[in-house]
């Protein structure tokens, strides 16, 4: 089965991961759950972070762990409840100080956010409150490390885009003249590794308007008068195997690698495994993909430990973090406090936004 989708402009990307509009519609869709699932699988993504001086464009690699801890510990519920994204309220709640793990909530109910902030609740308690309110809020987990941050998300959870917006709004409210910037830790396997896959499932191809493949597909479906491509940004093709344990698209993938031109190729990914004992996971063959993990928990209280273990065991992440810290674009002889990015120093300059 083949799935093909043409993207028309940046505002309506076919597979956008973070919606820019409020998510009120989700709970009214047929089959859409009214509860955020408790337990189960969560996808974890990793990012480096730095701050950029808005005036000079200087970039500073600093440790923001203390800043976030002190913000979360503040009892100024009014100040902490003013931050919004896509018309919905945002909340950052510290869950585990030892691992710097936070619950990041996005909700259209401001009073729900304030109620959570006023109480010393566990992760299970907060999830129960969110679930009991008919899909009115969703949450993800954020771990803030030294120069890095990770996000553990379920399908409807707020993502890194919402978090970046939240932090920059916080900087603005504290009159800090810096931008908070996230940078994805990326890696790709390369085409030569793909021939060694033990099994291949779904294959995804993404090309832009420079690709002859996009023109070929457009010609096939529209007759080729070129007008149909004026507003097209990308073409996404999905090749899906039969619903069978024996189904394997390894040969198909090898043919695609040989035949699809690199000109205009944004990414080529496959759901695959390298060895029979591996889990099937998304492999980036061409085009850098974000380094990620999956964690499996039965209770929300297990999340901090599982996220800590996932980060500790991820060898590729260690390598990319070292590269990120060694990048000579960053100033490294400053601390967050020396730049004024301190809750104790900046709180007195706070404004409402």
N, C-alpha and C positions, 0 to 999 in steps of 0.2 A: 504494500500500500504506500502511495506517495502523497505527502502533504506539501503543498506549495503555497507560499504567501508572499505577496508583494507589499513592501512598506511604502507608504506615501508620506514622506517628510518626517522630520524628527519628532513631531508631537504625537504621532500615532504609530510608533514602532510596534511591529507585530508581536514581539515577545518581550515587551518592557517588563522589568522585574519589580519596579517600584512605581505605583500609580501616583499621578500628580493631583488627582482629584480626591475628595473625601470618599471613604469607602462605605458609605451608608447602604449602597445598593447590594452589598454582598449578602446580607442576611435575608434578603427577599428573593434571592435566586432559588429555583427548585433544587433541592438536594444540598443547599449550602448549610453547613453546620451552624448551630446557634451557640456552640460552646467552643472555646479554644481547647484542643485536645490536651489532656494531662498525660505525661509519659509519652513513650514512643520514640520515633526518630526525629532528630533535628540536624539540619545542615549547618556546618560551621565554616565561616569565611574569615580570612585574616587580612589585615591591612597595617601598613606603617602609618604613623602620623607625624606631622610637624606643624609649626606655625609660621605664617608669612606676614612680615611687616607690610601693612597696606601702603605706606608711604614710600619706603625704600625698596620693597620687594626682597629684602633679605630673608633668608629661610633659616629657621632655628630648630635644631633637634633637641627637644627638651622632654623631661619626664613630667607627665601631668597626673600621675596617680594620686598625689596628695591633694591637688586642686579638686579633682572629682570627689574624693572622699569627704573633703570639708564642705563642698557644695551639698552633697547628699545628706550630710549630718545637720545642715542648717534647719532651724525650726521656723524659718520665715516661709510659711506655706503659701502666703499670697504671692511673694516674689517667685517662688519655684513653680507656681501653677500658671504663669502667664505665657508659657512657651507653647506654640502651636505649629502644626505642619499639615497642609492640605485641609485646613479648617478644623482640625482635631487637636485636642490637648495632649501634651507629652509629659511623661514622668520618668525620672531616673531614680531608682530606689536601690540602695546598697543592700545586697543580700549576704555576702560573705567577705569580710574584711581581709582575711588571710590570702584569698585568691583574687581580690579586687573584682568580684563578680557582681554585676548589677542587673536588675530587672528594668527593661526599657518598655514602657507602656504607651500605646497610642489609643486614645479614646475620644469619642464625641461627647462624652459626659464629663464636664469639668468637675462636677461635685463628686463623681466617683474617684477622680484623680486626687482631689483634696482629701477625701475620706481615707484613701490608702496612705497618703503622706502623714496623716495625723496619728496613725496607729503603727505599732511595731509588729508587723505581720511577717509570717514566713512566706516562702515562695508558693507553697501549697495553698495557704490562706488567700493570697492575692489571686492565684489562678482560679480558686473557687469563687471569689467575688466577681471576677471578670466573666467566668462561665455562667454565673447565676443571673447576669444582667443581659441576657438575650443577644449575645454577639455585639455588645456595645463597645467592647474594647479588645485589643489584641496585644500580645507581649512577645518580646524576644529577650535573649540574655546577652549582655555585653561584658566582656572581660577587658579591663584596661591594664596594659602592661607598660614597661619602660620602652617607649618609642613604638609600641604596637597595640593593636586592639583587635579583638575577635568578636564575631556576632554568631549566635546560635539561634536559628530561625525555623519556624514552621511555615506552612504555606501562606498564612495571612499575617504573619508577624511584621512589625516595622523593621526596615532594613537600614543599611549603612547610610543611605541618602537622607533618611529622616534624622538619624543620629547626627550627621554632619551639620544639617540645618539647625538642629537643636543646640549644638555646641556654639555655632557661630551666632545664633540669637542670644545665647548666654553671654558670649564675649561682648556683643553689642550692648546688652543691658548693663554690663559692668564697665562700659566705656573703655574697653580694651581695644587698642588699634592693631589687632592681629586677625588674620583668618586662620581657622583650623582646617587643615587639609589632610585627607586620607589618600593613601596610595596603595593600590592593590598589589599584593605579592603574587607574581605570576610565574607560570612555567609552561612549557610545552614538551611533548615527548619526541617530536620529530617523525618524519615519514618512515624512516628505516625501522623504528620500533613497532609500527603498526603491523608489519608483516609477521611479527612474533606473537600477536595476540592469540590466546587459547580459544577465545570465543568473542564474537561481535554481535551486538544487538542493534538498536536504533542508531542510525547515522544521520547527522545533521550537517548541512552545507549552507554557508552564508556568504553571499557575494554582493559586491556593490556594482554601480553602473559602469565601471570600467571592465567588467568581466564579459567576455563574449557569450558566456553561458546565460546571463541575464537577457541579453538581446535575443538569443536563440529561443528561450522559453517564451519571451514576450511575442516574438514573431509567430510562434506556434499557436498561441492562444488568441491573438488579436489580429493577425493578418499582416503585421509588420509595417504600419504606416509611420512609426516612430513617435506619433503623438501620445501613445499610451505610456511612454517613459518620462514625460515631462515632469511629473510629480512623484516619480518612483525613486526611492532611496536605496533599497536593498531587496534582494530576493533570498528567501529562506526555503530550503528543501529538506524534508524529512523522509527518510526511507525506513519503514517500520517492518520488522520481521513478523512472520506468522506467530500466532499464539501457541507456541510449541517449545518444549524444553530443548528439543533437538535443533530448532531453527538457529542458523549461524550465518551471518552475513560477512564472514571473513573474506571470501573471494570477491564479493561485491565491493568491499572497502578497498581492496588492493587494486581493482579495476578503476575505481574512482580516483585513487591517488595517482595512478598512471595517466588518467585521461583529463581530469579537471585542470585547466590552466591556472597557474598561480596569479596571473594578472587579474586583479580585482577580487581575489579570494580573501575574504575577511577571516573566516575560520572553517575548520573541518574537524568535527568532533564525532566520537562514537561511544556508545555505551558498551564497554568491553572489559575483559579481564586478561591479565598477562599469564596467569597460571590457573589451573583447574581449581585450586583451593582458595583463590581470591574471590572477593565479592565483585559483582559487576559494578562499574563506576564510570563516570564520564571522563573520557580521555581526550585531551587536546592534541591533535596531530599537527594541525597548522593553525596559528593564531594563538596568542598567549591566553591561557585560562587561569582563573584565580585558584590559588592553592586552597584546598578545603578538606574538611573532615566530616564524618558523620558520627554523632553520638546517640546512644540508645539508653533511655532511662525509663524506670517504672514510676518514679516519683520526682517531683520538681526539686526536692531537697538534694537529690543526687547530682544535679547539674553542675555545681561548682567543681566537684571532684572530677567528674567526667571530662569537663572542658580543660581542666588543668592537665589531666593525663593525655588528652588528645594533642595538646600543644607540645607537651614534653616529648611525645613519641614521634612528632612530625619532623623528620630529618630535613626534608626539603625546606620547611619553614625556617629552620635554624640557619640554613645556608642563605636564604633570601634576606633574612633579618640582618645577618652580618654584612651582606652587600649593601643593604639600605643604610646601615649605620656608617659605612665607610664612604658613602657618596660625598664627593667634595663640594657639592652644591650647598651643603648644610654648614651653618655655624654651630660649633659644638662646645664652645667655651662659656656658654651662658646657662643659667638655670631658669626655671620658670619664674621663681621669685625675683631674680635680677631683672627680668623683663616686665615685672609687675603683674604677671599672671599668677596671682595668689588670691585665694578667697578672702583671707584676712585683710590684705591690702586693698583689694578692689571693691569689697562689699560696701564700703562707705561712699563709693562713687556711683552706686547703682541707680538706674533709671528704669521707668516702665517703658516697654516697647509696644 
